[in-house]
C-alpha cells in the first residue's frame, strides 16, 4: 500500500510505503531516487504488524521502486501508479508525486 501526503508550502511529498506480507523476516524499499540502495522498513505493532517506511520525495517526479524481501525476493506494489519495464526483464513499480 502506498499513501501520499502533499504539503501546501513545500515542493515535496511524504510517501508512506506499507507492506502487509506475512512470513517474511525483513523488508526494504529500493528506489531510483536512493541509487537503488535498500532502505530498511520497520515492522509496526510491536514487531507483528506490517512493514512501514515514510520517505519524502520532490513533487512532480516519477519514482521507480520495488520491495526487497528477506534480502533476496523482489516484489512490486499493487497500489503503484504504473509499472515500467526494467533492464532485468521484469517491471518496476512507479509512483507519481503530482
C-alpha positions as CSV (number, residue, x, y, z in Angstrom):
1,X,0.0,0.0,0.0
2,X,1.2,3.5,-0.8
3,X,-0.2,6.7,0.5
4,X,0.8,10.3,-0.3
5,X,0.7,13.4,1.8
6,X,1.0,16.7,-0.1
7,X,2.2,19.9,1.6
8,X,0.9,23.3,0.7
9,X,4.1,25.1,1.5
10,X,6.7,22.6,0.3
11,X,7.8,21.2,-3.0
12,X,7.8,17.7,-1.7
13,X,5.5,14.8,-1.0
14,X,5.6,12.5,2.0
15,X,5.0,8.9,0.9
16,X,4.2,6.1,3.3
17,X,5.0,2.7,2.0
18,X,3.3,-0.2,3.8
19,X,3.8,-3.8,3.1
20,X,1.4,-6.4,4.6
21,X,3.2,-9.6,3.9
22,X,3.2,-12.5,6.4
23,X,6.0,-15.0,6.7
24,X,8.9,-12.6,5.9
25,X,11.6,-11.6,8.3
26,X,12.8,-8.3,6.6
27,X,11.7,-5.8,4.1
28,X,13.4,-2.9,2.4
29,X,12.3,-0.2,0.0
30,X,14.6,0.2,-3.1
31,X,14.1,3.3,-5.2
32,X,15.9,5.0,-8.1
33,X,16.0,8.2,-6.0
34,X,18.2,6.5,-3.5
35,X,20.5,4.9,-6.1
36,X,18.8,1.6,-5.8
37,X,20.2,1.1,-2.3
38,X,17.8,-0.7,0.1
39,X,16.2,1.4,2.7
40,X,15.1,-0.9,5.7
41,X,11.5,-0.9,6.6
42,X,10.4,-1.3,10.2
43,X,7.6,-3.6,11.4
44,X,4.8,-1.9,13.3
45,X,2.6,-3.3,16.0
46,X,5.4,-4.4,18.3
47,X,7.0,-6.4,15.6
48,X,3.9,-8.2,14.5
49,X,2.3,-5.7,12.1
50,X,3.1,-4.6,8.6
51,X,6.4,-3.2,7.4
52,X,6.3,0.6,7.0
53,X,8.6,3.4,5.9
54,X,7.9,7.2,5.3
55,X,10.0,9.0,2.7
56,X,9.9,12.5,1.2
57,X,10.3,13.0,-2.5
58,X,10.3,16.1,-4.7
59,X,6.9,17.0,-6.3
60,X,6.2,16.3,-9.9
61,X,8.6,13.4,-10.2
62,X,8.2,9.7,-11.2
63,X,9.7,7.4,-8.6
64,X,10.6,3.9,-9.6
65,X,10.6,1.4,-6.7
66,X,10.4,-2.2,-5.6
67,X,10.5,-4.1,-2.3
68,X,13.3,-6.4,-1.4
69,X,12.0,-9.2,0.9
70,X,14.3,-11.2,3.1
71,X,17.3,-9.9,1.2
72,X,16.6,-12.0,-2.0
73,X,13.0,-11.7,-3.2
74,X,11.7,-8.8,-5.3
75,X,8.1,-7.6,-5.2
76,X,6.1,-4.8,-6.7
77,X,3.3,-2.9,-5.0
78,X,-0.2,-3.5,-6.2
79,X,-1.1,0.2,-5.4
80,X,1.6,1.6,-7.7
81,X,0.5,4.3,-10.1
82,X,2.1,2.5,-13.0
83,X,4.7,-0.2,-13.9
84,X,7.7,0.3,-16.1
85,X,10.0,-2.3,-17.6
86,X,13.5,-2.6,-16.2
87,X,16.7,-3.8,-17.7
88,X,16.4,-7.2,-15.9
89,X,13.4,-8.3,-17.8
90,X,10.8,-7.5,-15.1
91,X,8.8,-4.4,-14.1
92,X,9.4,-1.7,-11.5
93,X,6.5,-0.1,-9.6
94,X,6.2,3.6,-10.4
95,X,4.8,6.4,-8.2
96,X,3.9,9.8,-9.5
97,X,4.3,12.7,-7.0
98,X,1.9,15.0,-8.8
